[in-house]
């Protein structure tokens, strides 16, 4: 781990430009973000794609050189994907900066470990949903009021046998729509690796949460999955639930993210990048 004195860390924390701080906080929130996702979030105002890539690469490489971010050993999109295909997590200095900004002081942190392939894939899929909703909000389709990732989005409730149960969605989303209304969504990302039994248990957990009365207005549960075959599988699973539970769920592929979250088929299809 790189050794940085408390005085050096304090200077870095207080001199960090706003954009770089936002990047660090986003990587902390989602645990992993790709170079492409960070470019779309924080370098979108640069008009020309080549310039956007060059500026993004310089900033991200600078943060990595300071051990604020750590590029994972594995790339996405193949060996020629360049910096856009690099996946970033928080480095040791980044973790210490987050702790300081959150009021926890200049603490020591553990060594950063390389996550597994399935974790990377799922985490980036959740982050991609956030990026797409940010882009849709820029285009005026809805106002993104909140996107709470794990574990902030988790909910505790009393289960059917009286014990505490934890519902663990992948994200909780609040979208502002015309007329001052909010659309609230629990997001579930299916990357195709879970079997029928695990998917059924997750759907039943949402049904139990609904029946607990924890929510005055129950958020829609949106399943985003990888292919039409998985859509059909999830539809079949939900169809086996009681009719009042089936109405909780909406299912589709990534290109239908915005319309499913809005409950509006007129919304544009999300770009798959």
GIMOUR-V148612 format. One record per backbone hydrogen bond with DSSP energy under -1.0 kcal/mol. NH is the residue of the N-H (numbers start at 1). CO is the residue of the C=O. Records with the same first field share a line. If there is no record, write none. Layout:
# GIMOUR-V148612
NH: CO, CO
This chain:
# GIMOUR-V148612
9: 5
10: 6
11: 7
12: 8
13: 9
14: 10
15: 11
21: 17
22: 18
23: 19
24: 20
25: 21
26: 22
27: 23
28: 24
29: 25
30: 26
31: 27
32: 30
33: 88
35: 86
36: 84
38: 34
39: 35
40: 36
41: 37
42: 38
43: 39
46: 43
52: 48
53: 49
54: 50
55: 51
56: 52
57: 53
58: 54
59: 55
60: 56
61: 57
62: 58
63: 59
64: 60
65: 61
66: 62
67: 64
68: 63
69: 63
70: 89
72: 87
76: 85
81: 78
85: 82
86: 83
88: 33
89: 70
91: 68
93: 67
94: 67
95: 91
96: 92
97: 93
98: 94
99: 95
100: 96
101: 97
102: 98
103: 100
104: 99
107: 105
120: 116
121: 117
122: 118
123: 119
124: 120
125: 121
126: 122
127: 123
128: 124
129: 125
130: 126
131: 127
132: 128
133: 129
134: 130
135: 131
136: 132
137: 133
138: 134
139: 135
140: 137
141: 136
143: 176
145: 143, 174
146: 174
148: 172
153: 149
154: 151
155: 167
157: 165
159: 163
162: 159
165: 157
167: 155
170: 187
171: 187
172: 148
173: 185
174: 146
175: 183
176: 143
177: 181
180: 177
183: 175
185: 173
186: 220
187: 171
188: 222
190: 224
199: 195
200: 196
201: 197
202: 198
203: 199
204: 200
205: 201
206: 202
207: 203
208: 204
209: 205
210: 206
211: 207
212: 208
213: 210
220: 184
221: 248
222: 186
223: 250
224: 188
225: 252
231: 227
232: 228
233: 229
234: 230
235: 231
236: 232
237: 233
238: 234
239: 235
240: 237
241: 238
245: 242
246: 242
247: 243
248: 245
249: 246
250: 221
252: 223
256: 253
257: 254
260: 256
261: 257
262: 258
263: 259
264: 259
267: 264
270: 255
